[in-house]
């Protein structure tokens, strides 16, 4: 119980920090840091989605960039056709990425282990190559959004306002994640990760549970993708690339797999590394690789695990 | 004329398939024997290409470059196995994915650091430049034919190695029961290092040979790696025969799809529209084939016994 309270404290601290940094940056008129914090919030949202499949369900999806990119393209394509309302774009992004997750999940969840990793990767590549070779929406060059999409009553062009929208969605997603984790469905999903045979023996088929989790996971990541497109006012096939899928996994692991705020901590660390190491050397990915290798080999609980004590599962 | 073009495309598909086989054979061997999923295999491919290009540029000899690529990839493979992969045998696949993803970052940035961001170029060796006449009036690049021959030779060599030699026997034994062969006094750790270096050398060879056909640059390995994943998923993970069949299938389907689909769609939709739709669909074709095969055989065509 004490350990749980420790983690809750860290979670509140992380949530507070992510909110306070941009507010302080706004007061000090440093919009660059607001953009960085928005990036953290969006990447964290995408990673919360992945954490649902990966952390709770143990489904190592190496293809979540597909959903991220689909969300991004939904925002970009709708905006080029003059539909610039976030409240329209979000549902479209969520439904589209959910649909793709349903189809690809139904095929890839027939397999497990290494097959699942490779197949999710392959499906993401398929969509990546489709985006590259389909010239109508920019092809390889990507698609620019002339203006950030609009939200009723809030001026999204102001960095702080846009950050607050992303932050609110992140908190909502975290709440949803916690509710799912503690629900009967969540219990079944985690049981499917820990012992599939035992779950089947108590009369619950693992396949539908996993499929629903995979679809929900894809939806959240898709929503994050549409925000990411709005943040950069640009969508390109790189959002769909395998590197993006890898980075999303890294976010989840850096922070701590299956932990509620793991993705938030992971996204903070990642963006921090990116901007600090990136300012220090252009070869910052070499250092990131070394750090990541160190985390995998020696610190398996991630940041939240290091701060809040031993991982509850493994 | 059309038949000549078709024969050329079929040969291109085979050449592509052979290259995929060299990658997939190493991957599937490493997975079959050690149970490790190695994302950094594409980096070893890149390393082979860079070693070949650098040595060929320094000495003027493609053949020295080829030897260098084999040596560099095998050495890098052995070092990586000793330092990193060895610690991952008992870990779950997620840790393996992450650690080898980290290796990709390290290899890619390291190579960019050493060689810069500009691509290197590697010339086809004079001995193999030029073209040969094929029956039916087609002419085909000799170098690509040589790649196909090398690939077939490697496939036969691998078969003989695994089926007929003592090392191959140990590899097969390691696949089926690693505790038992360790108990029988075989040094399993050295065996793993050898298998990993062997797989790495095959990837390096593929990289060096392809390096003369396209530019040698950072990031060249991963698209091939992902296709090699498709190959071994189709063929069945751990099965070399599956890798061979899967590689030929993927190579042919991809190349012919890119050739035939735009043509056939132009027939219905008109040239420009048809070419666009055809090209977009062709880029997805192998993944559709993979999905279809998995829908009927979730563990691949030649499911390994494990």
Interface residues (C-beta under 8 A of the other chain):
Chain A: X54 X60 X62 X107 X108 X110 X111 X113 X114 X115 X117 X118 X119 X121 X122 X123 X125 X126 X129 X130 X132 X133 X134 X135 X242 X246 X249 X250 X253 X257 X283 X284 X285 X286 X288 X289 X290 X292 X293 X296 X297 X300
Chain B: X31 X37 X84 X87 X93 X94 X95 X97 X98 X99 X101 X102 X103 X104 X105 X106 X108 X109 X110 X112 X113 X222 X223 X226 X229 X230 X232 X233 X237 X276 X279 X280 X282 X283 X284 X287 X288 X290 X291 X294 X295 X298 X299 X300
